[in-house]
Amino acid sequence: MEKLTFSYIVSLFFVMTLGVFALIYTGEKEDLSNFEEVVINSGESIWTIAEKYEQKFGMDKIEFVQWVEEKNNLQTLVVKPGDKVVIPVEKNMRYNDHLLATE
């Protein structure tokens, strides 16, 4: 009887541990709705987009590319024309930059 009780306790502990790990790894997806989404054009890459925004917002290219890769769950940095990626530029920052340029 003691072996059976011990087996149940160990099994219960194992199942609970798996449940905790499942909850940790399947957390809610980060809300990226306040960041700009760009469509990749022919001849563009994540690096060329990073260069554009490095000039405007003083962002480091490597950090920009790593952010884009992580937040867009890219397995590779190769993108095709028509692909959409979220970039680390808040929507209001790009809008404000556009307003300043037109004034």
ZADRENLO-599623 format. One line per field, with one value per atom (N, C-alpha, C): atom name; x, y, z; residue number from 1. Coordinates in steps of 0.1 Angstrom, whole numbers, plus 5000, padded with zeros to 4 digits. Layout:
// residues N
site: c(CA;...);
xx: c(X;...);
yy: c(Y;...);
zz: c(Z;...);
pos: c(NUM;...);
***
This chain:
// residues 103
site: c(N;CA;C;N;CA;C;N;CA;C;N;CA;C;N;CA;C;N;CA;C;N;CA;C;N;CA;C;N;CA;C;N;CA;C;N;CA;C;N;CA;C;N;CA;C;N;CA;C;N;CA;C;N;CA;C;N;CA;C;N;CA;C;N;CA;C;N;CA;C;N;CA;C;N;CA;C;N;CA;C;N;CA;C;N;CA;C;N;CA;C;N;CA;C;N;CA;C;N;CA;C;N;CA;C;N;CA;C;N;CA;C;N;CA;C;N;CA;C;N;CA;C;N;CA;C;N;CA;C;N;CA;C;N;CA;C;N;CA;C;N;CA;C;N;CA;C;N;CA;C;N;CA;C;N;CA;C;N;CA;C;N;CA;C;N;CA;C;N;CA;C;N;CA;C;N;CA;C;N;CA;C;N;CA;C;N;CA;C;N;CA;C;N;CA;C;N;CA;C;N;CA;C;N;CA;C;N;CA;C;N;CA;C;N;CA;C;N;CA;C;N;CA;C;N;CA;C;N;CA;C;N;CA;C;N;CA;C;N;CA;C;N;CA;C;N;CA;C;N;CA;C;N;CA;C;N;CA;C;N;CA;C;N;CA;C;N;CA;C;N;CA;C;N;CA;C;N;CA;C;N;CA;C;N;CA;C;N;CA;C;N;CA;C;N;CA;C;N;CA;C;N;CA;C;N;CA;C;N;CA;C;N;CA;C;N;CA;C;N;CA;C;N;CA;C;N;CA;C;N;CA;C;N;CA;C;N;CA;C;N;CA;C;N;CA;C;N;CA;C;N;CA;C;N;CA;C;N;CA;C);
xx: c(5008;5000;5009;5020;5028;5035;5038;5044;5034;5022;5011;5009;5009;5007;5019;5031;5043;5042;5038;5037;5027;5016;5006;5011;5018;5024;5035;5043;5053;5047;5037;5030;5023;5016;5010;5020;5031;5042;5047;5049;5054;5044;5031;5020;5019;5020;5020;5032;5043;5055;5054;5049;5047;5037;5026;5016;5022;5031;5037;5046;5054;5063;5054;5043;5034;5029;5025;5020;5031;5043;5054;5057;5057;5061;5050;5038;5027;5020;5028;5022;5016;5010;5004;5014;5011;5019;5020;5032;5034;5026;5020;5012;5021;5022;5030;5022;5010;5001;5005;5013;5018;5031;5036;5048;5044;5053;5051;5052;5044;5046;5049;5060;5064;5063;5061;5060;5074;5080;5093;5091;5099;5099;5110;5109;5120;5133;5143;5157;5159;5149;5151;5154;5160;5163;5161;5162;5160;5172;5183;5195;5193;5187;5185;5174;5164;5154;5161;5169;5176;5185;5191;5199;5191;5179;5170;5166;5163;5158;5170;5182;5193;5195;5194;5195;5185;5172;5161;5160;5162;5159;5172;5183;5196;5196;5190;5190;5202;5208;5219;5213;5220;5215;5214;5224;5224;5213;5210;5199;5186;5185;5173;5170;5180;5178;5175;5181;5178;5164;5160;5146;5136;5138;5129;5129;5140;5141;5133;5135;5129;5114;5110;5095;5087;5093;5086;5087;5094;5097;5103;5113;5119;5130;5129;5139;5152;5151;5162;5159;5169;5168;5164;5163;5159;5144;5141;5127;5125;5112;5108;5099;5099;5090;5076;5069;5055;5054;5065;5065;5063;5056;5053;5061;5068;5075;5072;5071;5070;5084;5085;5098;5098;5109;5110;5108;5098;5095;5080;5078;5064;5057;5044;5036;5036;5035;5035;5049;5060;5073;5074;5070;5071;5061;5049;5040;5046;5051;5057;5069;5077;5088;5083;5072;5066;5061;5054;5049;5060;5071;5082;5089;5089;5095;5086;5073;5064;5062;5067;5065;5075);
yy: c(4988;5000;5013;5013;5024;5027;5017;5018;5025;5021;5026;5041;5045;5058;5067;5062;5069;5071;5061;5062;5073;5073;5084;5098;5099;5112;5116;5107;5111;5114;5106;5109;5123;5126;5139;5150;5149;5159;5161;5150;5150;5157;5154;5161;5176;5179;5193;5201;5195;5201;5204;5194;5195;5206;5207;5218;5232;5233;5246;5250;5241;5244;5247;5240;5243;5257;5261;5275;5285;5283;5292;5294;5283;5284;5287;5287;5291;5303;5312;5325;5333;5344;5352;5359;5360;5366;5381;5387;5401;5410;5420;5429;5439;5437;5446;5456;5458;5467;5481;5486;5499;5502;5491;5492;5492;5498;5499;5485;5483;5471;5475;5470;5474;5462;5465;5454;5455;5443;5442;5444;5454;5456;5449;5448;5441;5448;5440;5445;5449;5448;5452;5440;5442;5432;5438;5430;5435;5445;5443;5451;5465;5465;5478;5486;5480;5487;5492;5484;5489;5501;5502;5513;5526;5524;5536;5542;5533;5538;5542;5537;5541;5556;5561;5575;5583;5579;5587;5587;5575;5574;5570;5570;5567;5553;5543;5529;5522;5513;5505;5494;5492;5482;5468;5464;5450;5448;5457;5456;5456;5464;5465;5452;5446;5433;5422;5422;5412;5413;5425;5428;5423;5426;5422;5407;5400;5386;5379;5384;5378;5381;5393;5396;5391;5389;5383;5368;5362;5348;5343;5350;5347;5336;5325;5315;5318;5327;5332;5347;5354;5368;5371;5360;5361;5364;5375;5379;5381;5379;5381;5393;5399;5410;5406;5415;5412;5407;5402;5398;5410;5408;5419;5416;5426;5425;5437;5435;5445;5450;5463;5469;5477;5479;5486;5501;5505;5520;5521;5529;5530;5539;5536;5542;5557;5562;5577;5583;5576;5581;5583;5574;5575;5586;5587;5598;5611;5613;5625;5629;5620;5622;5627;5622;5626;5640;5643;5657;5667;5664;5673;5676;5665;5666;5675;5675;5683;5697;5700;5714;5724);
zz: c(5000;5000;5000;5007;5008;4995;4987;4974;4965;4965;4957;4960;4973;4977;4972;4974;4970;4954;4947;4932;4928;4935;4932;4935;4946;4950;4939;4936;4926;4912;4908;4896;4896;4907;4909;4908;4915;4914;4900;4893;4879;4870;4871;4863;4866;4879;4883;4877;4878;4872;4857;4850;4836;4833;4841;4840;4841;4851;4854;4842;4837;4825;4813;4811;4800;4801;4812;4814;4812;4816;4814;4799;4792;4778;4768;4773;4764;4769;4774;4779;4767;4771;4761;4752;4739;4729;4733;4731;4734;4724;4729;4721;4714;4701;4692;4684;4688;4680;4680;4689;4690;4682;4675;4667;4652;4644;4630;4623;4613;4605;4591;4585;4572;4563;4550;4540;4532;4531;4525;4510;4504;4490;4483;4470;4462;4465;4468;4471;4485;4493;4507;4516;4527;4537;4551;4561;4574;4577;4571;4573;4567;4554;4548;4555;4560;4568;4581;4587;4599;4596;4584;4581;4579;4574;4572;4586;4595;4608;4617;4614;4622;4620;4608;4605;4612;4611;4616;4631;4637;4652;4660;4653;4661;4667;4660;4665;4660;4668;4664;4655;4644;4634;4639;4647;4652;4662;4671;4680;4673;4663;4654;4648;4642;4635;4645;4656;4666;4671;4674;4678;4668;4655;4645;4644;4644;4643;4655;4667;4679;4679;4677;4678;4667;4655;4644;4642;4652;4652;4639;4634;4622;4624;4616;4617;4610;4600;4592;4589;4586;4583;4568;4561;4547;4546;4540;4538;4523;4519;4505;4503;4491;4488;4492;4499;4503;4517;4523;4537;4546;4557;4566;4579;4584;4597;4606;4619;4629;4632;4632;4635;4648;4655;4668;4667;4660;4659;4663;4673;4678;4667;4665;4655;4657;4669;4671;4668;4669;4666;4651;4643;4629;4624;4630;4626;4630;4642;4646;4637;4633;4624;4611;4606;4593;4594;4605;4607;4608;4614;4615;4601;4593;4580;4571;4573;4564;4569;4581;4586;4580);
pos: c(1;1;1;2;2;2;3;3;3;4;4;4;5;5;5;6;6;6;7;7;7;8;8;8;9;9;9;10;10;10;11;11;11;12;12;12;13;13;13;14;14;14;15;15;15;16;16;16;17;17;17;18;18;18;19;19;19;20;20;20;21;21;21;22;22;22;23;23;23;24;24;24;25;25;25;26;26;26;27;27;27;28;28;28;29;29;29;30;30;30;31;31;31;32;32;32;33;33;33;34;34;34;35;35;35;36;36;36;37;37;37;38;38;38;39;39;39;40;40;40;41;41;41;42;42;42;43;43;43;44;44;44;45;45;45;46;46;46;47;47;47;48;48;48;49;49;49;50;50;50;51;51;51;52;52;52;53;53;53;54;54;54;55;55;55;56;56;56;57;57;57;58;58;58;59;59;59;60;60;60;61;61;61;62;62;62;63;63;63;64;64;64;65;65;65;66;66;66;67;67;67;68;68;68;69;69;69;70;70;70;71;71;71;72;72;72;73;73;73;74;74;74;75;75;75;76;76;76;77;77;77;78;78;78;79;79;79;80;80;80;81;81;81;82;82;82;83;83;83;84;84;84;85;85;85;86;86;86;87;87;87;88;88;88;89;89;89;90;90;90;91;91;91;92;92;92;93;93;93;94;94;94;95;95;95;96;96;96;97;97;97;98;98;98;99;99;99;100;100;100;101;101;101;102;102;102;103;103;103);
***
